[in-house]
Amino acid sequence: MKSLHLLLLLLATSLISLAQESMSTMMEKRAHEMHRVINLSDKPAWIKFIKENYTQALIDKQQIMKVQSDENGTVSSSSQEINEVDKLEAKAKMLARLHEDFGGSKIISIKSKDENLEMVLNNGDGLIGTFKLRFDKNNPYLIDGIGIEAGN
């Protein structure tokens, strides 16, 4: 009986490890694909990447921010929802800017932990970019958040 419990425990641990490896593998594949697409100057490829690799929540998150300041110097901002095509266009513009900065870059490192992945790129001109990607915890492990820090 004791060996049966031990066997079940080992099996459960193996399955959890396999599932985690699968998530980590998919996250790394999506990060490599993001890097490949950043190197392209092909807007249809950028939009295809967005549709296939971003969660709908991340696509929908795009908003236009308006910043206004009154005569007293008080700054306020408001947001306005935009339609699906414009959301994809805005995301494609982000990839265009990344292409300008990191087209032709090399991957320095990729590290994943839980649903987070950090990819560091070097563009060869001294610009280093740290891409912090958050993934959906459920299969197919789509990108659910992106943060980018760039510096020399």
DSSP file (Angstrom, degrees, kcal/mol; ACC not computed):
  #  RESIDUE AA STRUCTURE BP1 BP2  ACC     N-H-->O    O-->H-N    N-H-->O    O-->H-N    TCO  KAPPA ALPHA  PHI   PSI    X-CA   Y-CA   Z-CA
    1    1 A M     >        0   0    0      0, 0.0     4,-2.0     0, 0.0     5,-0.2   0.000 360.0 360.0 360.0 -42.1    0.0    0.0    0.0
    2    2 A K  H  >  +     0   0    0      1,-0.2     4,-2.1     2,-0.2     5,-0.1   0.894 360.0  50.1 -62.2 -40.4    2.8    2.4    0.9
    3    3 A S  H  > S+     0   0    0      1,-0.2     4,-2.4     2,-0.2    -1,-0.2   0.827 106.7  55.7 -69.8 -29.9    4.5    1.7   -2.5
    4    4 A L  H  > S+     0   0    0      2,-0.2     4,-2.5     1,-0.2    -2,-0.2   0.917 108.7  47.1 -66.7 -42.7    1.2    2.4   -4.3
    5    5 A H  H  X S+     0   0    0     -4,-2.0     4,-2.4     2,-0.2    -2,-0.2   0.910 112.8  49.5 -62.5 -42.4    1.0    5.8   -2.6
    6    6 A L  H  X S+     0   0    0     -4,-2.1     4,-2.4     2,-0.2    -2,-0.2   0.903 111.1  49.4 -63.9 -41.5    4.6    6.5   -3.5
    7    7 A L  H  X S+     0   0    0     -4,-2.4     4,-2.4     2,-0.2    -2,-0.2   0.908 111.7  48.5 -64.0 -43.4    4.0    5.5   -7.1
    8    8 A L  H  X S+     0   0    0     -4,-2.5     4,-2.6     2,-0.2    -2,-0.2   0.894 111.4  50.7 -64.5 -39.6    0.9    7.8   -7.3
    9    9 A L  H  X S+     0   0    0     -4,-2.4     4,-2.4     2,-0.2    -2,-0.2   0.915 111.3  47.5 -63.7 -44.0    2.9   10.7   -5.8
   10   10 A L  H  X S+     0   0    0     -4,-2.4     4,-2.3     2,-0.2    -2,-0.2   0.896 112.4  49.9 -64.5 -39.7    5.7   10.2   -8.3
   11   11 A L  H  X S+     0   0    0     -4,-2.4     4,-2.4     2,-0.2    -2,-0.2   0.926 111.6  47.6 -64.1 -45.5    3.3   10.0  -11.2
   12   12 A A  H  X S+     0   0    0     -4,-2.6     4,-2.4     1,-0.2    -2,-0.2   0.910 112.5  49.5 -62.6 -42.8    1.5   13.1  -10.1
   13   13 A T  H  X S+     0   0    0     -4,-2.4     4,-2.4     1,-0.2    -1,-0.2   0.896 110.9  50.2 -63.3 -40.8    4.8   15.0   -9.7
   14   14 A S  H  X S+     0   0    0     -4,-2.3     4,-2.6     2,-0.2    -2,-0.2   0.906 110.6  49.1 -64.3 -42.1    5.9   13.8  -13.1
   15   15 A L  H  X S+     0   0    0     -4,-2.4     4,-2.5     2,-0.2    -2,-0.2   0.905 111.9  48.3 -65.4 -41.8    2.6   15.0  -14.7
   16   16 A I  H  X S+     0   0    0     -4,-2.4     4,-2.5     2,-0.2    -2,-0.2   0.924 113.1  48.5 -63.1 -44.2    2.9   18.4  -13.0
   17   17 A S  H  X S+     0   0    0     -4,-2.4     4,-2.5     2,-0.2    -2,-0.2   0.904 111.8  49.2 -62.5 -42.0    6.5   18.7  -14.2
   18   18 A L  H  X S+     0   0    0     -4,-2.6     4,-2.3     2,-0.2    -2,-0.2   0.904 111.8  48.5 -64.2 -42.6    5.6   17.7  -17.7
   19   19 A A  H  X S+     0   0    0     -4,-2.5     4,-2.3     2,-0.2    -2,-0.2   0.909 112.7  48.2 -64.2 -42.2    2.7   20.3  -17.8
   20   20 A Q  H  X S+     0   0    0     -4,-2.5     4,-2.8     2,-0.2    -2,-0.2   0.903 111.4  50.1 -64.8 -41.3    5.1   23.0  -16.5
   21   21 A E  H  X S+     0   0    0     -4,-2.5     4,-2.9     1,-0.2    -2,-0.2   0.900 109.6  51.7 -63.0 -40.1    7.7   22.0  -19.0
   22   22 A S  H  X S+     0   0    0     -4,-2.3     4,-2.4     2,-0.2    -2,-0.2   0.915 111.5  46.3 -63.1 -43.0    5.1   22.2  -21.7
   23   23 A M  H  X S+     0   0    0     -4,-2.3     4,-2.6     2,-0.2    -2,-0.2   0.940 114.4  47.6 -63.4 -47.6    4.0   25.7  -20.6
   24   24 A S  H  X S+     0   0    0     -4,-2.8     4,-2.4     1,-0.2    -2,-0.2   0.898 111.9  50.5 -61.2 -42.1    7.6   26.8  -20.4
   25   25 A T  H  X S+     0   0    0     -4,-2.9     4,-2.2     2,-0.2    -1,-0.2   0.918 111.8  47.1 -62.8 -44.5    8.4   25.4  -23.8
   26   26 A M  H  X S+     0   0    0     -4,-2.4     4,-2.5     2,-0.2    -2,-0.2   0.892 110.9  52.3 -65.3 -39.6    5.4   27.1  -25.4
   27   27 A M  H  X S+     0   0    0     -4,-2.6     4,-2.2     1,-0.2    -2,-0.2   0.929 111.1  46.8 -61.4 -45.0    6.3   30.4  -23.7
   28   28 A E  H  X S+     0   0    0     -4,-2.4     4,-2.6     2,-0.2    -2,-0.2   0.885 110.6  52.6 -66.2 -38.2    9.8   30.2  -25.1
   29   29 A K  H  X S+     0   0    0     -4,-2.2     4,-2.3     2,-0.2    -1,-0.2   0.919 110.6  47.7 -62.3 -43.1    8.5   29.4  -28.6
   30   30 A R  H  X S+     0   0    0     -4,-2.5     4,-2.4     2,-0.2    -2,-0.2   0.886 111.5  50.7 -65.9 -38.1    6.3   32.4  -28.5
   31   31 A A  H  X S+     0   0    0     -4,-2.2     4,-2.3     2,-0.2    -2,-0.2   0.926 111.2  47.9 -64.9 -44.3    9.1   34.6  -27.3
   32   32 A H  H  X S+     0   0    0     -4,-2.6     4,-2.4     1,-0.2    -2,-0.2   0.896 112.0  50.4 -61.8 -40.0   11.4   33.3  -30.1
   33   33 A E  H  X S+     0   0    0     -4,-2.3     4,-2.6     2,-0.2    -2,-0.2   0.894 107.8  53.2 -65.7 -39.1    8.6   33.9  -32.6
   34   34 A M  H  X S+     0   0    0     -4,-2.4     4,-2.5     1,-0.2    -2,-0.2   0.931 110.0  48.0 -60.2 -45.0    8.1   37.5  -31.3
   35   35 A H  H  X S+     0   0    0     -4,-2.3     4,-1.4     2,-0.2    -2,-0.2   0.917 111.1  50.6 -62.0 -43.2   11.8   38.1  -31.8
   36   36 A R  H  < S+     0   0    0     -4,-2.4     4,-0.4     1,-0.2    -2,-0.2   0.918 112.5  46.7 -59.4 -44.0   11.6   36.7  -35.3
   37   37 A V  H >< S+     0   0    0     -4,-2.6     3,-1.3     1,-0.2     5,-0.3   0.861 106.0  57.9 -70.2 -36.3    8.6   38.9  -36.2
   38   38 A I  H 3< S+     0   0    0     -4,-2.5    -1,-0.2     1,-0.3    -2,-0.2   0.846 102.3  57.0 -60.0 -32.8   10.3   42.0  -34.7
   39   39 A N  T 3< S+     0   0    0     -4,-1.4    -1,-0.3    -5,-0.2     2,-0.2   0.640  95.4  84.2 -74.1 -13.6   13.1   41.4  -37.2
   40   40 A L    <   -     0   0    0     -3,-1.3    59,-0.0    -4,-0.4    63,-0.0  -0.589  65.8-152.6 -87.9 150.9   10.6   41.5  -40.1
   41   41 A S        +     0   0    0     -2,-0.2     2,-0.5    58,-0.0    -3,-0.1  -0.396  61.4 117.7-111.0  52.9    9.4   44.7  -41.7
   42   42 A D    >>  -     0   0    0     -5,-0.3     4,-1.9     1,-0.2     3,-0.6  -0.891  47.3-167.0-129.1  97.7    6.2   43.1  -42.7
   43   43 A K  H 3> S+     0   0    0     -2,-0.5     4,-2.5     1,-0.3     5,-0.2   0.877  90.2  54.5 -55.9 -44.1    3.0   44.6  -41.2
   44   44 A P  H 3> S+     0   0    0      0, 0.0     4,-2.3     0, 0.0    -1,-0.3   0.876 108.4  50.7 -58.9 -34.6    0.8   41.6  -42.2
   45   45 A A  H <> S+     0   0    0     -3,-0.6     4,-2.4     2,-0.2    -2,-0.2   0.877 109.0  51.5 -68.1 -36.9    3.2   39.3  -40.4
   46   46 A W  H  X S+     0   0    0     -4,-1.9     4,-2.4     2,-0.2    -1,-0.2   0.940 111.7  45.9 -63.8 -45.9    3.0   41.5  -37.3
   47   47 A I  H  X S+     0   0    0     -4,-2.5     4,-2.6     1,-0.2    -2,-0.2   0.900 111.9  51.6 -65.1 -40.4   -0.8   41.4  -37.3
   48   48 A K  H  X S+     0   0    0     -4,-2.3     4,-2.1    -5,-0.2    -1,-0.2   0.924 109.9  50.0 -60.5 -44.2   -0.8   37.7  -37.9
   49   49 A F  H  X S+     0   0    0     -4,-2.4     4,-1.9     2,-0.2     5,-0.3   0.925 110.6  49.7 -59.4 -45.5    1.5   37.3  -34.9
   50   50 A I  H  X S+     0   0    0     -4,-2.4     4,-2.2     1,-0.2     3,-0.2   0.940 112.1  47.1 -59.5 -49.5   -0.7   39.4  -32.7
   51   51 A K  H  < S+     0   0    0     -4,-2.6    -1,-0.2     1,-0.2    -2,-0.2   0.853 119.2  40.3 -62.0 -35.9   -3.8   37.5  -33.7
   52   52 A E  H  < S+     0   0    0     -4,-2.1    -1,-0.2    -5,-0.2    -2,-0.2   0.675 126.5  29.6 -88.3 -18.4   -2.1   34.1  -33.1
   53   53 A N  H  < S+     0   0    0     -4,-1.9    90,-3.3    -3,-0.2     2,-0.3   0.581 100.5  77.6-123.6 -12.4   -0.1   34.9  -29.9
   54   54 A Y  B  < S-a  143   0A   0     -4,-2.2    90,-0.2    -5,-0.3     2,-0.1  -0.763  76.6-117.8 -99.8 146.7   -1.9   37.6  -27.9
   55   55 A T     >  -     0   0    0     88,-2.6     4,-2.0    -2,-0.3     3,-0.2  -0.431  27.5-115.8 -70.1 156.9   -4.9   36.9  -25.7
   56   56 A Q  H  > S+     0   0    0      1,-0.2     4,-3.0     2,-0.2     5,-0.2   0.865 117.2  59.6 -62.4 -34.2   -8.1   38.8  -26.7
   57   57 A A  H  > S+     0   0    0      2,-0.2     4,-1.2     1,-0.2    -1,-0.2   0.893 105.2  47.8 -61.7 -39.3   -7.8   40.6  -23.3
   58   58 A L  H  4 S+     0   0    0     85,-0.2     4,-0.5     2,-0.2    -1,-0.2   0.904 112.9  48.2 -69.1 -40.2   -4.4   42.0  -24.3
   59   59 A I  H >< S+     0   0    0     -4,-2.0     3,-1.0     1,-0.2    -2,-0.2   0.926 113.9  47.4 -62.6 -43.5   -5.7   43.0  -27.7
   60   60 A D  H 3< S+     0   0    0     -4,-3.0    -1,-0.2     1,-0.2    -2,-0.2   0.714  95.3  75.8 -70.6 -21.1   -8.7   44.7  -26.1
   61   61 A K  T 3<  +     0   0    0     -4,-1.2    -1,-0.2    -5,-0.2    -2,-0.2   0.730  68.5 110.2 -65.6 -22.4   -6.6   46.5  -23.5
   62   62 A Q    <   +     0   0    0     -3,-1.0    20,-0.5    -4,-0.5     2,-0.3  -0.327  44.0 168.4 -59.6 128.1   -5.4   49.0  -26.1
   63   63 A Q        -     0   0    0     18,-0.1     2,-0.6    -2,-0.1    18,-0.2  -0.965  37.4-118.1-137.2 154.2   -6.8   52.4  -25.5
   64   64 A I  E     -E   80   0B   0     16,-1.5    16,-1.4    -2,-0.3     2,-0.5  -0.846  30.9-150.5 -91.3 124.6   -6.1   55.9  -26.8
   65   65 A M  E     -E   79   0B   0     -2,-0.6     2,-0.5    14,-0.2    14,-0.2  -0.831   7.6-162.8 -99.0 133.1   -5.0   58.1  -24.0
   66   66 A K  E     -E   78   0B   0     12,-2.7    12,-1.8    -2,-0.5     2,-0.5  -0.967   4.2-162.4-113.9 125.9   -5.7   61.8  -24.2
   67   67 A V  E     +E   77   0B   0     -2,-0.5     2,-0.3    10,-0.2    10,-0.2  -0.926  12.5 177.5-110.7 130.0   -3.7   64.1  -21.9
   68   68 A Q  E     -E   76   0B   0      8,-3.1     8,-2.9    -2,-0.5     2,-0.4  -0.949  13.6-161.7-129.5 149.6   -5.0   67.6  -21.2
   69   69 A S  E     -E   75   0B   0     -2,-0.3     6,-0.2     6,-0.2     2,-0.1  -0.999  12.1-145.8-131.1 137.6   -3.7   70.4  -19.1
   70   70 A D    >   -     0   0    0      4,-2.0     3,-2.0    -2,-0.4     6,-0.0  -0.251  41.1 -85.4 -91.2-176.5   -5.8   73.4  -17.9
   71   71 A E  T 3  S+     0   0    0      1,-0.3    -1,-0.1     2,-0.1    -2,-0.0   0.715 127.7  57.4 -65.1 -19.6   -4.6   76.9  -17.4
   72   72 A N  T 3  S-     0   0    0      2,-0.1    -1,-0.3     1,-0.0     3,-0.1   0.466 119.1-109.0 -86.7  -2.3   -3.5   76.1  -13.8
   73   73 A G    <   +     0   0    0     -3,-2.0     2,-0.4     1,-0.3    -2,-0.1   0.529  67.3 151.3  86.7   5.3   -1.2   73.4  -15.1
   74   74 A T        -     0   0    0      1,-0.0    -4,-2.0    -5,-0.0     2,-0.4  -0.585  34.5-148.3 -74.1 128.3   -3.3   70.6  -13.8
   75   75 A V  E     +E   69   0B   0     -2,-0.4     2,-0.3    -6,-0.2    -6,-0.2  -0.828  21.2 171.9-101.9 132.9   -2.9   67.5  -16.0
   76   76 A S  E     -E   68   0B   0     -8,-2.9    -8,-3.1    -2,-0.4     2,-0.3  -0.957  12.2-158.6-134.0 156.1   -5.8   65.0  -16.5
   77   77 A S  E     -E   67   0B   0     -2,-0.3     2,-0.3   -10,-0.2   -10,-0.2  -0.960   6.9-175.7-133.8 153.3   -6.1   62.1  -18.8
   78   78 A S  E     -E   66   0B   0    -12,-1.8   -12,-2.7    -2,-0.3     2,-0.3  -0.947  15.0-138.5-139.9 161.4   -9.0   60.2  -20.3
   79   79 A S  E     -E   65   0B   0     -2,-0.3     2,-0.4   -14,-0.2   -14,-0.2  -0.895   6.3-158.5-124.8 155.7   -9.3   57.1  -22.4
   80   80 A Q  E     -E   64   0B   0    -16,-1.4   -16,-1.5    -2,-0.3     2,-0.1  -0.998  22.7-121.9-134.0 128.5  -11.5   56.2  -25.3
   81   81 A E        -     0   0    0     -2,-0.4     2,-0.3   -18,-0.2   -18,-0.1  -0.378  28.9-157.5 -67.1 147.4  -12.3   52.7  -26.5
   82   82 A I        -     0   0    0    -20,-0.5   -20,-0.0   -22,-0.2    -1,-0.0  -0.873  20.1 -97.0-125.5 160.8  -11.3   51.9  -30.1
   83   83 A N     >  -     0   0    0     -2,-0.3     4,-2.2     1,-0.1     5,-0.2  -0.162  38.8 -99.6 -76.1 171.4  -12.6   49.2  -32.5
   84   84 A E  H  > S+     0   0    0      1,-0.2     4,-2.3     2,-0.2     5,-0.2   0.887 120.5  49.4 -58.9 -46.3  -10.9   45.8  -33.2
   85   85 A V  H  > S+     0   0    0      1,-0.2     4,-2.4     2,-0.2    -1,-0.2   0.919 112.8  48.0 -62.1 -43.2   -9.2   46.9  -36.4
   86   86 A D  H  > S+     0   0    0      2,-0.2     4,-2.6     1,-0.2    -1,-0.2   0.851 108.6  54.7 -66.8 -33.2   -7.8   49.9  -34.8
   87   87 A K  H  X S+     0   0    0     -4,-2.2     4,-2.2     2,-0.2    -2,-0.2   0.929 110.4  45.5 -64.3 -44.5   -6.6   47.9  -31.8
   88   88 A L  H  X S+     0   0    0     -4,-2.3     4,-2.6     2,-0.2    -2,-0.2   0.896 112.3  52.0 -65.0 -39.7   -4.7   45.6  -34.2
   89   89 A E  H  X S+     0   0    0     -4,-2.4     4,-2.3     2,-0.2    -2,-0.2   0.911 109.2  50.0 -61.4 -42.9   -3.3   48.6  -36.0
   90   90 A A  H  X S+     0   0    0     -4,-2.6     4,-1.6     2,-0.2    -2,-0.2   0.906 111.9  47.4 -63.9 -41.4   -2.1   50.1  -32.7
   91   91 A K  H  X S+     0   0    0     -4,-2.2     4,-2.0     2,-0.2    -2,-0.2   0.898 110.6  52.4 -65.8 -39.6   -0.4   46.8  -31.8
   92   92 A A  H  X S+     0   0    0     -4,-2.6     4,-2.1     1,-0.2    -2,-0.2   0.879 106.4  53.9 -63.8 -37.1    1.2   46.6  -35.2
   93   93 A K  H  X S+     0   0    0     -4,-2.3     4,-2.3     2,-0.2    -1,-0.2   0.873 105.7  53.6 -63.3 -36.4    2.5   50.1  -34.7
   94   94 A M  H  X S+     0   0    0     -4,-1.6     4,-2.3     1,-0.2    -2,-0.2   0.928 109.3  47.6 -63.1 -43.7    4.1   49.0  -31.5
   95   95 A L  H  X S+     0   0    0     -4,-2.0     4,-2.5     1,-0.2    -2,-0.2   0.850 108.6  55.5 -66.1 -32.9    5.8   46.1  -33.4
   96   96 A A  H  X S+     0   0    0     -4,-2.1     4,-2.1     2,-0.2    -1,-0.2   0.917 108.8  47.1 -63.4 -42.7    6.9   48.7  -36.0
   97   97 A R  H  X S+     0   0    0     -4,-2.3     4,-1.8     2,-0.2    -2,-0.2   0.900 112.3  49.7 -65.2 -39.8    8.6   50.8  -33.3
   98   98 A L  H  X S+     0   0    0     -4,-2.3     4,-3.8     1,-0.2     5,-0.3   0.886 108.4  53.7 -65.3 -37.3   10.2   47.6  -31.9
   99   99 A H  H  X S+     0   0    0     -4,-2.5     4,-2.2     1,-0.2    -2,-0.2   0.912 106.8  52.0 -61.9 -42.1   11.4   46.7  -35.4
  100  100 A E  H  < S+     0   0    0     -4,-2.1    -1,-0.2     1,-0.2    -2,-0.2   0.895 121.5  32.1 -60.3 -40.0   13.0   50.2  -35.6
  101  101 A D  H  < S+     0   0    0     -4,-1.8    -2,-0.2    -5,-0.1    -1,-0.2   0.836 135.6  22.4 -86.6 -35.3   14.8   49.7  -32.3
  102  102 A F  H >< S+     0   0    0     -4,-3.8     3,-2.0    -5,-0.2     2,-0.2   0.274  78.8 129.8-124.6  10.9   15.4   45.9  -32.3
  103  103 A G  T 3< S+     0   0    0     -4,-2.2   -64,-0.2     1,-0.3     3,-0.1  -0.514  84.9  19.3 -62.8 131.2   15.3   44.8  -35.9
  104  104 A G  T 3  S+     0   0    0     -2,-0.2    -1,-0.3     1,-0.2   -65,-0.1   0.549  97.9 144.2  82.8   7.6   18.4   42.7  -36.5
  105  105 A S    <   -     0   0    0     -3,-2.0     2,-0.4   -70,-0.1    18,-0.2  -0.231  43.6-131.6 -75.9 167.5   18.9   42.2  -32.7
  106  106 A K  E     -B  122   0A   0     16,-2.5    16,-2.3    -3,-0.1     2,-0.5  -0.923  20.2-114.2-118.1 145.6   20.2   39.1  -31.0
  107  107 A I  E     -B  121   0A   0     -2,-0.4    14,-0.2    14,-0.2     3,-0.1  -0.696  28.8-178.8 -78.9 124.2   18.7   37.3  -28.1
  108  108 A I  E     -     0   0A   0     12,-3.5     2,-0.3    -2,-0.5    -1,-0.2   0.851  64.7 -14.3 -88.7 -43.2   21.0   37.5  -25.1
  109  109 A S  E     -B  120   0A   0     11,-1.2    11,-2.6     2,-0.0     2,-0.4  -0.994  47.2-159.3-159.1 154.7   18.9   35.5  -22.7
  110  110 A I  E     +B  119   0A   0     -2,-0.3     2,-0.4     9,-0.2     9,-0.2  -0.982  18.1 174.1-136.6 125.6   15.5   34.0  -22.1
  111  111 A K  E     -B  118   0A   0      7,-2.4     7,-3.2    -2,-0.4     2,-0.4  -0.999   7.5-168.6-133.2 132.8   14.3   33.0  -18.6
  112  112 A S  E     +B  117   0A   0     -2,-0.4     2,-0.3     5,-0.2     5,-0.2  -0.944   9.9 174.5-123.9 146.9   10.9   31.8  -17.6
  113  113 A K  E >   -B  116   0A   0      3,-2.9     3,-2.5    -2,-0.4     2,-0.1  -0.936  65.3 -41.3-149.1 124.4    9.3   31.4  -14.2
  114  114 A D  T 3  S-     0   0    0     -2,-0.3    -1,-0.0     1,-0.3     0, 0.0  -0.369 125.7 -21.7  54.3-125.7    5.7   30.4  -13.7
  115  115 A E  T 3  S+     0   0    0     -2,-0.1    20,-3.0    -3,-0.1     2,-0.4   0.255 122.1  91.1 -96.7  13.6    3.7   32.4  -16.2
  116  116 A N  E <   -BC 113 134A   0     -3,-2.5    -3,-2.9    18,-0.2     2,-0.4  -0.855  50.5-175.3-112.2 144.6    6.4   35.1  -16.7
  117  117 A L  E     -BC 112 133A   0     16,-2.7    16,-3.0    -2,-0.4     2,-0.5  -0.999  10.0-157.9-137.6 139.1    9.2   35.2  -19.2
  118  118 A E  E     -BC 111 132A   0     -7,-3.2    -7,-2.4    -2,-0.4     2,-0.5  -0.978  10.3-175.3-119.4 123.6   12.0   37.7  -19.5
  119  119 A M  E     -BC 110 131A   0     12,-2.8    12,-3.5    -2,-0.5     2,-0.5  -0.976   8.7-157.8-119.6 127.3   13.8   38.0  -22.9
  120  120 A V  E     -BC 109 130A   0    -11,-2.6   -12,-3.5    -2,-0.5   -11,-1.2  -0.917  11.1-170.8-109.4 127.4   16.8   40.3  -23.3
  121  121 A L  E     -BC 107 129A   0      8,-3.0     8,-2.7    -2,-0.5     2,-0.4  -0.876  12.3-158.1-116.0 148.0   17.8   41.6  -26.7
  122  122 A N  E     -BC 106 128A   0    -16,-2.3   -16,-2.5    -2,-0.3     6,-0.2  -0.995   4.5-160.1-124.1 124.1   20.8   43.5  -27.9
  123  123 A N        -     0   0    0      4,-2.4     5,-0.1    -2,-0.4    -1,-0.1   0.487  40.8-115.6 -84.6  -1.4   20.5   45.5  -31.1
  124  124 A G  S    S+     0   0    0      3,-0.3    -1,-0.1   -18,-0.1     4,-0.1   0.245 103.9  81.0  88.5 -14.0   24.2   45.6  -31.8
  125  125 A D  S    S-     0   0    0      2,-0.2     3,-0.1     0, 0.0    -1,-0.0   0.173 120.1 -88.4-106.8  15.0   24.3   49.4  -31.4
  126  126 A G  S    S+     0   0    0      1,-0.3     2,-0.5    25,-0.0    25,-0.1   0.332  88.6 129.5  97.4  -7.6   24.4   49.3  -27.6
  127  127 A L        -     0   0    0    -26,-0.1    -4,-2.4    23,-0.1     2,-0.5  -0.723  38.2-166.7 -85.9 124.9   20.7   49.3  -27.1
  128  128 A I  E     -CD 122 151A   0     23,-3.4    23,-2.2    -2,-0.5     2,-0.5  -0.931   0.6-163.9-110.6 131.8   19.6   46.5  -24.7
  129  129 A G  E     -CD 121 150A   0     -8,-2.7    -8,-3.0    -2,-0.5     2,-0.7  -0.969   7.7-160.2-119.4 129.5   15.9   45.7  -24.4
  130  130 A T  E     -CD 120 149A   0     19,-3.3    19,-2.2    -2,-0.5     2,-0.6  -0.935  11.0-162.9-107.6 113.5   14.3   43.6  -21.6
  131  131 A F  E     -CD 119 148A   0    -12,-3.5   -12,-2.8    -2,-0.7     2,-0.7  -0.866   1.5-164.0 -99.9 119.3   11.0   42.2  -22.7
  132  132 A K  E     -CD 118 147A   0     15,-3.6    15,-2.1    -2,-0.6     2,-0.4  -0.909  12.2-173.5-107.1 109.1    8.8   41.0  -19.8
  133  133 A L  E     -CD 117 146A   0    -16,-3.0   -16,-2.7    -2,-0.7     2,-0.4  -0.864  11.3-160.6-107.2 134.4    6.1   38.8  -21.1
  134  134 A R  E     -CD 116 145A   0     11,-2.7    10,-3.7    -2,-0.4    11,-1.5  -0.945  15.0-156.6-111.5 136.2    3.2   37.5  -19.0
  135  135 A F  E     - D   0 143A   0    -20,-3.0     8,-0.2    -2,-0.4     2,-0.1  -0.803  24.5-101.0-114.4 151.9    1.3   34.4  -20.3
  136  136 A D        -     0   0    0      6,-3.1     9,-0.0    -2,-0.3    -1,-0.0  -0.474  30.7-133.3 -63.4 139.6   -2.1   33.0  -19.8
  137  137 A K  S    S+     0   0    0     -2,-0.1     2,-0.3     4,-0.1    -1,-0.1   0.611  82.4  78.3 -74.4 -11.5   -1.8   30.1  -17.4
  138  138 A N  S >  S-     0   0    0      4,-0.1     3,-3.0     1,-0.1     4,-0.4  -0.762  93.3 -66.7-104.4 146.0   -4.0   28.0  -19.6
  139  139 A N  T 3  S+     0   0    0      1,-0.3    -2,-0.1    -2,-0.3    -1,-0.1  -0.426 121.0  40.6 -56.7 129.0   -3.1   26.1  -22.7
  140  140 A P  T 3  S-     0   0    0      0, 0.0    -1,-0.3     0, 0.0    -3,-0.0  -0.862  94.0-143.0 -96.8  20.4   -2.3   27.4  -25.4
  141  141 A Y    <   -     0   0    0     -3,-3.0    -2,-0.1     1,-0.1  -111,-0.1   0.949  25.7-171.2  57.7  58.9   -0.4   29.9  -23.1
  142  142 A L        -     0   0    0     -4,-0.4    -6,-3.1     1,-0.1     2,-0.4  -0.397  33.6 -91.1 -79.0 158.4   -1.0   33.1  -25.1
  143  143 A I  E     +aD  54 135A   0    -90,-3.3   -88,-2.6    -8,-0.2    -8,-0.3  -0.571  45.3 172.9 -72.3 125.3    0.8   36.3  -24.3
  144  144 A D  E     +     0   0A   0    -10,-3.7     2,-0.3    -2,-0.4    -9,-0.2   0.458  62.2  17.3-115.6  -6.4   -1.4   38.3  -21.8
  145  145 A G  E     - D   0 134A   0    -11,-1.5   -11,-2.7     2,-0.0     2,-0.4  -0.947  58.0-162.6-165.6 146.0    0.9   41.2  -20.9
  146  146 A I  E     + D   0 133A   0     -2,-0.3     2,-0.4   -13,-0.2   -13,-0.2  -0.998   8.2 175.5-136.9 131.6    4.0   42.9  -22.3
  147  147 A G  E     - D   0 132A   0    -15,-2.1   -15,-3.6    -2,-0.4     2,-0.4  -0.997  10.4-166.4-130.9 139.8    6.5   45.3  -20.6
  148  148 A I  E     - D   0 131A   0     -2,-0.4     2,-0.4   -17,-0.2   -17,-0.2  -0.991   8.2-174.3-132.9 129.8    9.6   46.6  -22.3
  149  149 A E  E     - D   0 130A   0    -19,-2.2   -19,-3.3    -2,-0.4     2,-0.4  -0.988  11.6-174.4-119.6 129.8   12.6   48.3  -20.7
  150  150 A A  E     + D   0 129A   0     -2,-0.4     2,-0.3   -21,-0.2   -21,-0.2  -0.959  17.8 129.3-126.9 143.7   15.3   49.7  -23.0
  151  151 A G  E       D   0 128A   0    -23,-2.2   -23,-3.4    -2,-0.4    -2,-0.0  -0.977 360.0 360.0-173.4 175.9   18.6   51.3  -22.3
  152  152 A N              0   0    0     -2,-0.3   -23,-0.1   -25,-0.2   -25,-0.0   0.417 360.0 360.0 -96.2 360.0   22.3   51.3  -23.0
